[in-house]
Structure formats: structure tokens, C-alpha cells
Amino acid sequence: METFNPVSLSLEENAWLLKHLGEPWIIAGRDIHPAPLVNPQRKDRNPIHYPDGVIPASVKPIIDKVYEYLELEKATGEKWVGVAEVKACINIYLAQAQKWQADKRRGRVRFPSMHSFTTKGKPLLGGTGSDSGSVKTYFDPKTGERKEFTIQFIPDNLDTWTPEWVDAIVAADDPAPSSGLNVDRANNRIECLICKHTENFKVDSHASYRAARARMSKHLRNDKTPELVEAHRQLHTEEFAS
């Protein structure tokens, strides 16, 4: 997960994230309240529901990713967009959603970004430049320009200058040729040769590369495939614990 898009979540889930971003899941997850279905059907494999509108499978990956970046920043000083920026993204979306609902009651289109507009303000659904398939942008209230809701956890502009010693640091981070990890710089990814799991990183971004290594370390520690557990643990020890 390299980006965050508030549109992919419900309004309730976005509001919940505002309260809990930056917390580990073991703490944040306590504020999710499942309830048993009143009349479960026999086909229901998991006869519970979430009356607050917050589904764990939707919000847990984001909570985990933000906490991972916080821990990485604390341990290595690597920079990322930050909790405040993610919350600002959510607040923009919630404000826009509220405005769209109010405008709809006044007879306007429900999702304006899925339209283009004539010089007289007439909406054209699916017109040139409009969002296709789902809402992706909103109109800046000051300039009228379309802006993306999605933000990058590690923006490209964080690495606007690369000092000459960075290449040496990156080389030092690279696994040994005999390692069970392979750095595929042609495709910007780190590959686990044991199970072919990959983690992508941005080209010419040391921060993104270190974040990919941190995610690979987590994969090696947490994978539960019985026949691979021991090999993954040994590789983690050799590559990250020495």
C-alpha cells in the first residue's frame, strides 16, 4: 500500500480513522464494536455485523501502514507524509461529501466531479476531463481546479536532492549476492527468493527503498506458511538481525 484514498472507505470509517491514526491496531481495534446478527441465515459464515459502520478489514490495513511508517521514522529518521497530512486528506473528503449532500438537496448533481460543465454551468455526466467509474477528484473552492483525493504515503518530492553518499548507503543496504533476497532495480522491487513475495519501491528514492526493506522484514517475520516458516526466519536473521 503506497497511497491512501479516503473515497474507498465509508464516511463512518473515515471519521473513525481521524480518531485512531497513529495508534497500533491492538489499541485502535478496541473501538470497533461488532454485534451478532438478530436473524442469521444458515449461509452466514460470520453472523455478526458492525452497527457503527466501521469494518475491520477496511481500516486495519491503513492503521497498520501508518503505524509502520511512524515506527520506521522513529527508528531510522526516514520521512513520509505524516499523520497530519493523512488526516487533512480525510477532512477534505468529509467536507466535500457533506457539501455534495447539501447541494443535492438543492437540486445539484450528486457527484460533481463525475461531470464536466459548460460555460453556462450545465453539467455533462462523463464529459471530457470528468472522473470515470468512481469519484477521484474534487473542485478546489478557490481556483475551481480538480484535485486528487488520493495522496502518497511517501511523496516523490521528499527526495528532491540526493547527496553523493546516498549511493554508498543504498549499496550497503543491498542484500549479499548469495542472499535469499534479490533487489530487482529494473522493476524497482525487492523479491523474496523463497516464496517470490515482492515489495516495490520508488526509483531514486532511498526512503521508499528503506520502507520496502522494512515491509520485507515484516513479511519474513510474520509469514505463517508451515513449510516456509523456518526458511523465512533464517533469512530474516541473516539479512536483518545481524
N, C-alpha and C positions, 0 to 999 in steps of 0.2 A: 504494500500500500504506500504509494508515493504522494498521493493527493488526498484532499478532503473536499467532499461535495455535500453541503447541507441539504440539497434538494433530494438526495437519495434517502433521506430519513423523514419520519413524520414530524409534525410540529412539536408533538409531545416529547419525542426523542431528542430533538434539538434543544428544547428547554431543559431537559434532564442533563444533557451534556454540559450546558452552561454551568450547572451546579457542581459537576464532578470531574471535569477535565483537569488532569494533573494528579489525580488520585490513582493508586493501584486498584486493580479490579476487585481485590479482596475487600476493599473498603467501599468503593463505588457501588458494587453489586448488591450491597445490603439495602440500597434504596430502590430496589426493584421488587414489586410485590405481586407474585403470581397468586392466582386463585383457582380453585377447582371449578370445572365446568358444572353447571347445575344439572344439565341433562346430557351427559356424554354419550356419544354413539359408540357402538362396538368397534367401528373402524378408526376411532381416535386413538392414535398411539401415545399421545401425550395429553391426557384430558385436563389440561389447565389452560387458563388464559391470563392476559395481563390487562386488567381494567384501567390502569394508568396510561396505557398506550405505548409503553416502553418495552421493546422486545430485546432480550439479552443478546441474541445473535446479531442484531443490528448495531448495538452500541459498544459491545465488548471489544471488537477489533480496533475501534477508534480510541477507546480508553487505553488499551494495551499499547497501541502505537505511540500515543502522546507520552505515556509514562516511559516507554523505551527511549524516546528522544531526550526526555528530561534526564534520565539516568546516564545516557551517553554524553550529554553536555556536561553533567556533573563530573563524570569520570575522566573525560578527555578534553573538555573545552570546545568540542565541536558545536558549531552554531546551526540552528534551524529556525523556522519561522516564529516559534514561540507560542505559548498557551494564549496570550493576549490576542494575537492575530487570529488564531482559530476561533476564539470567542467572538471577535469582531465580525468574522465571516458569518457566524451563526446569527448574530444580532441583525446584520444586514438582511439576511434571508427572512428572519421572523418579521422584521419591519415591512419588508416588501410583501410578504404573504398577507399580513394584516391590511396593507393598503389595497392589494388586489381584491380582497374580500369586500372591503368598503366600497371600492369603485364598482364592483359587480352589482352591488345593491343599488347603485345609482345608474345602472344601465350600461356600464362599460364592459369591455371584453374581460373574461375571467383571467386569462394569462396573456398580458400584452406583449411579452417578448416572443410569443409564437406568431406574431403578426408583424407585417410592415405597415407603414402608414402613408397615405397620400399627402400632398401638400395641404389638403383641407382637413386632415386628421381622420380620414376614413380608414378603418382597419382592414387589412387584407391578410386573412389566415394563410400561413405558409408562403407569404410573399418573399421577395428577394432579401436575403440577409437575416431572416427570422429564424428562431430556433426550430429545429426539426425533430420530431419524435417526442421530446420532453423539454421541459424548461431548463435552460442552461445559463441564461443571462438575465440581467435586469437593466433598466434605463437609469443612468445617473441623473438625479433630480436637478443638478446644476447645469450639466452640459448636454443632457439628452443622449449621450453616447451609451452604447451597450457595454456592459462589463460582465465578466465571467464570475459566477458564484464560486467555482472550484479554485482552490489555492493549493500550491505545492508545499509540502512539509519542509523541503529544502529548496528554496527558490534558486534559480540559476544565477541571479545577481549577487548571491552571497560570496561567490568566488570570482570577483571581478578582476583580481590581480593574484598571480601565482608567483611567489618568490622562487629563486633558483634552487633553494634547498628542498623544495617540496618533492621533486622527483626522487631524491635520495630517501626521503621518509617513506614514500609510497613503495619504493623498491624494497625497503626494509620490512614493510608490512606484507609484501607478497609471500605466499607460501613457497616452500622449497620445491624444486622440480620433482622430487620423489614423494611429495605430499599427496594426501588424498583429496586435496582441493586444487582446482585449476582456475586461474584467472584468464578469462577469455576477453581480452581488451578489444578485439574486433567487434564483439557483440555487447560489450560493457556489462559483463556479468561474472559472478563467481559461481563455480559449479562444484558440487559435492560428487566426487567420482564413485562414491559408494552407492548412492541412490539416484544420482542425476538431478537432485534438487538444485535450483539456481536462485540467486539473489542478484538483481540488477542494480547498477549504479550509473550515475550521470557521467558523461565523458568530461574529462578535465576538472572533475570536482572531487577533491580529496575528502571533503566532509561526506559526500554521498558514498564514496568508496568505503570509508570507515564505518558508515552506518550499515552498508551491505555486509561487511565483515561481522558486525555485531549481530545482525539478523541471522547470518550463517552460524555463528557461535550458539545462538539460541536454538536453532534447528538441531544442531548436533547434540545439545544437552537434552532436548525435550522430545525428540522423536521416539515413539514407543513401538515401532515395528519390531517384533520379537527377534527375528533373525539378523537385525541390523543394529540393535541397541549397543552391543559390546563394541562393534567396529566404530560406531559413531562416537562413543565415549572415548575410545582410544585416540581417534583422530582429534577430538576436541582437546584432549590432554596434550597431545603433541603440538598442536597448532596454536592453542590459545592459553594454555595453562603454564607453559614453560617461560 
